[in-house]
Amino acid sequence: MSDLLISFITYAESLPWLELVAMLLALAYVLLAAAGSIWCWPAALISTAIYTYVFYDVLLLMDSALSIYYLVMAVYGYWAWQQRTPTKNEQSSPPLDIVSWQFSFHVKACLVLTFIALALGYIMANYTPADFPYLDTFTTVFAVFATYLVAQKVLENWLYWIVIDAASIYLYIEKDLTPTAVLFILYTFIATWGYFKWRSLYLGNRIAIKHRVNS
């Protein structure tokens, strides 16, 4: 870890300001998302706009394409969360509730996503100059789905992100994107925190609903 920190400091001194700005905004996004703040989406919009260029520049083509998708989802996520956010004239309007989807659904989803990732990985490996085509594609495909789960406030989105972020650390270290690798180390811990925070809110909401029904 100390070597990684030294590498990060050295990298920062070489003035990769564009990547550093994207990193800080991306970190703000995941922290705000874990806290349930709608302002996570504007942070995501700016960060992903920068990362679209950064990833393309180092030939992580699937990550670059994923960033374009993130731009769209940042707009959609802000809209989806805003629709259920109370206004001054609608104090009783409930926030977008955290939900949990069945384990069987996630198993089926993972099987479908794995098949798609293998097919796209083969194409990237054989018909493009992409580096790490299979790993890059797997993290991209699963991240597409996980981002949709965030927009829908599905509890299990954080479990997907824990795996995606952990796998991405190796990818970014190999591409010398040290600040981004550090970011994804932080992401892994924040995603774990986000899961337990959302789970607590989800269970608390279920208890409150059950209490209202029984009272």
C-alpha positions as CSV (number, residue, x, y, z in Angstrom):
1,M,0.0,0.0,0.0
2,S,2.9,2.4,0.8
3,D,4.3,1.8,-2.7
4,L,1.0,2.5,-4.2
5,L,0.7,5.8,-2.2
6,I,4.2,6.8,-3.4
7,S,3.3,6.0,-6.9
8,F,0.1,8.1,-6.6
9,I,2.0,11.1,-5.2
10,T,4.6,10.8,-8.0
11,Y,1.8,10.5,-10.6
12,A,0.0,13.6,-9.2
13,E,3.2,15.6,-9.4
14,S,3.3,15.0,-13.2
15,L,0.1,17.1,-13.4
16,P,-2.6,14.7,-14.8
17,W,-5.1,17.3,-13.7
18,L,-7.9,16.1,-16.0
19,E,-7.8,12.6,-14.5
20,L,-7.5,14.0,-11.0
21,V,-10.6,16.2,-11.4
22,A,-12.5,13.2,-12.8
23,M,-11.3,11.1,-9.9
24,L,-12.5,13.5,-7.3
25,L,-15.9,14.0,-8.9
26,A,-16.3,10.3,-9.3
27,L,-15.5,9.8,-5.6
28,A,-18.1,12.5,-4.8
29,Y,-20.6,10.6,-6.9
30,V,-20.3,7.3,-5.1
31,L,-20.2,9.0,-1.6
32,L,-23.3,11.0,-2.4
33,A,-25.0,7.9,-3.9
34,A,-24.3,5.8,-0.8
35,A,-25.8,8.7,1.3
36,G,-28.9,8.7,-1.0
37,S,-28.3,12.3,-2.2
38,I,-29.7,13.3,-5.6
39,W,-26.6,15.5,-6.2
40,C,-24.6,12.3,-6.9
41,W,-25.9,12.5,-10.5
42,P,-24.5,16.0,-11.5
43,A,-21.1,14.9,-10.1
44,A,-21.4,11.7,-12.2
45,L,-22.3,13.7,-15.3
46,I,-19.1,15.8,-15.2
47,S,-16.8,13.0,-14.1
48,T,-17.9,10.6,-16.8
49,A,-17.6,13.3,-19.5
50,I,-13.9,13.6,-18.6
51,Y,-13.3,9.9,-18.2
52,T,-14.8,9.3,-21.7
53,Y,-11.7,11.0,-23.1
54,V,-9.2,9.6,-20.6
55,F,-10.1,6.0,-21.2
56,Y,-10.2,6.5,-25.0
57,D,-6.8,8.0,-24.9
58,V,-5.3,4.8,-23.3
59,L,-7.3,2.4,-25.5
60,L,-9.7,1.1,-22.8
61,L,-12.3,1.3,-25.5
62,M,-15.1,-0.5,-23.5
63,D,-14.5,1.8,-20.5
64,S,-14.7,4.8,-22.8
65,A,-18.0,3.5,-24.3
66,L,-19.2,2.8,-20.7
67,S,-18.6,6.4,-19.8
68,I,-20.9,7.6,-22.6
69,Y,-23.6,5.3,-21.1
70,Y,-22.9,6.8,-17.7
71,L,-23.6,10.3,-19.1
72,V,-27.0,9.1,-20.2
73,M,-27.7,7.3,-16.9
74,A,-26.6,10.4,-14.9
75,V,-29.5,12.3,-16.6
76,Y,-31.9,9.4,-16.2
77,G,-30.9,8.8,-12.5
78,Y,-31.4,12.5,-11.6
79,W,-34.8,12.4,-13.3
80,A,-35.8,9.1,-11.6
81,W,-34.8,10.2,-8.1
82,Q,-36.3,13.7,-8.6
83,Q,-39.7,12.3,-9.5
84,R,-40.0,10.9,-6.0
85,T,-38.3,13.7,-4.0
86,P,-40.7,15.9,-1.9
87,T,-41.1,19.5,-3.0
88,K,-42.1,22.4,-0.8
89,N,-45.8,22.0,-1.9
90,E,-45.7,18.2,-1.5
91,Q,-44.3,17.5,1.9
92,S,-46.0,14.1,2.0
93,S,-44.5,12.9,-1.2
94,P,-42.3,9.8,-0.4
95,P,-38.7,9.5,-1.5
96,L,-37.7,6.9,-4.0
97,D,-37.8,3.8,-1.8
98,I,-34.9,1.3,-1.7
99,V,-36.0,-2.1,-3.0
100,S,-34.5,-5.6,-3.0
101,W,-34.9,-7.9,-5.9
102,Q,-35.0,-11.7,-5.5
103,F,-31.8,-13.8,-5.5
104,S,-33.1,-15.9,-8.4
105,F,-33.4,-12.8,-10.6
106,H,-29.8,-11.8,-9.9
107,V,-28.6,-15.3,-10.7
108,K,-30.4,-15.2,-14.1
109,A,-29.1,-11.7,-14.7
110,C,-25.5,-12.7,-14.0
111,L,-25.8,-15.6,-16.5
112,V,-27.1,-13.4,-19.2
113,L,-24.5,-10.7,-18.5
114,T,-21.7,-13.3,-18.6
115,F,-22.8,-14.6,-22.0
116,I,-22.9,-11.0,-23.4
117,A,-19.5,-10.2,-21.9
118,L,-17.9,-13.3,-23.4
119,A,-19.4,-12.5,-26.8
120,L,-18.3,-8.8,-26.7
121,G,-14.9,-9.8,-25.3
122,Y,-14.3,-12.1,-28.2
123,I,-15.1,-9.3,-30.6
124,M,-12.9,-6.8,-28.8
125,A,-10.0,-9.3,-28.6
126,N,-10.1,-10.2,-32.3
127,Y,-11.3,-7.0,-34.1
128,T,-10.1,-4.0,-32.1
129,P,-6.8,-2.9,-30.6
130,A,-8.3,-2.9,-27.1
131,D,-6.1,-3.9,-24.1
132,F,-7.4,-6.4,-21.6
133,P,-10.5,-7.0,-23.8
134,Y,-12.2,-9.7,-21.7
135,L,-11.6,-8.1,-18.3
136,D,-12.5,-4.6,-19.6
137,T,-15.7,-6.0,-21.2
138,F,-16.8,-8.0,-18.2
139,T,-16.5,-4.9,-15.9
140,T,-18.2,-2.8,-18.5
141,V,-21.2,-5.1,-19.1
142,F,-21.8,-5.6,-15.4
143,A,-21.3,-1.9,-14.7
144,V,-24.0,-1.1,-17.2
145,F,-26.5,-3.2,-15.3
146,A,-25.3,-2.1,-11.9
147,T,-25.8,1.6,-12.8
148,Y,-29.4,0.9,-13.8
149,L,-29.9,-0.7,-10.4
150,V,-28.5,2.4,-8.7
151,A,-31.0,4.5,-10.6
152,Q,-33.8,2.2,-9.4
153,K,-32.4,2.2,-5.9
154,V,-32.0,-1.6,-5.8
155,L,-30.2,-2.6,-2.7
156,E,-28.1,-5.3,-4.4
157,N,-26.4,-2.8,-6.8
158,W,-23.6,-2.4,-4.2
159,L,-22.8,-6.1,-4.3
160,Y,-22.2,-5.8,-8.0
161,W,-20.0,-2.7,-7.5
162,I,-17.9,-4.4,-4.9
163,V,-16.9,-7.1,-7.4
164,I,-16.6,-4.7,-10.4
165,D,-14.5,-2.2,-8.4
166,A,-12.2,-4.8,-7.0
167,A,-11.6,-6.3,-10.5
168,S,-11.0,-2.8,-12.0
169,I,-8.1,-2.0,-9.6
170,Y,-5.8,-4.4,-11.4
171,L,-6.9,-3.1,-14.8
172,Y,-6.1,0.5,-14.0
173,I,-2.8,-0.3,-12.3
174,E,-1.7,-2.1,-15.4
175,K,-2.6,0.9,-17.6
176,D,-0.7,3.3,-15.3
177,L,-3.9,5.1,-14.3
178,T,-2.7,5.3,-10.7
179,P,-5.2,7.9,-9.4
180,T,-8.1,5.9,-10.9
181,A,-6.7,2.7,-9.3
182,V,-6.6,4.5,-6.0
183,L,-10.2,5.7,-6.6
184,F,-11.4,2.2,-7.2
185,I,-9.7,1.0,-4.0
186,L,-11.8,3.6,-2.2
187,Y,-14.8,2.6,-4.3
188,T,-14.5,-1.0,-3.0
189,F,-14.7,0.2,0.6
190,I,-17.4,2.8,-0.1
191,A,-19.5,0.2,-1.9
192,T,-19.3,-2.1,1.1
193,W,-20.4,0.8,3.3
194,G,-23.1,1.8,0.8
195,Y,-24.5,-1.8,0.9
196,F,-24.8,-1.9,4.7
197,K,-26.2,1.7,4.8
198,W,-28.9,1.0,2.2
199,R,-29.7,-2.4,3.8
200,S,-30.3,-0.7,7.2
201,L,-32.6,1.9,5.5
202,Y,-34.4,-0.9,3.6
203,L,-35.0,-3.0,6.7
204,G,-36.0,0.1,8.7
205,N,-38.5,1.0,6.0
206,R,-40.0,-2.5,5.9
207,I,-40.4,-2.5,9.7
208,A,-42.1,0.9,9.5
209,I,-44.5,-0.3,6.8
210,K,-45.3,-3.5,8.8
211,H,-45.9,-1.4,11.9
212,R,-48.3,0.9,10.0
213,V,-50.2,-2.1,8.6
214,N,-50.6,-3.7,12.0
215,S,-51.5,-0.5,13.9
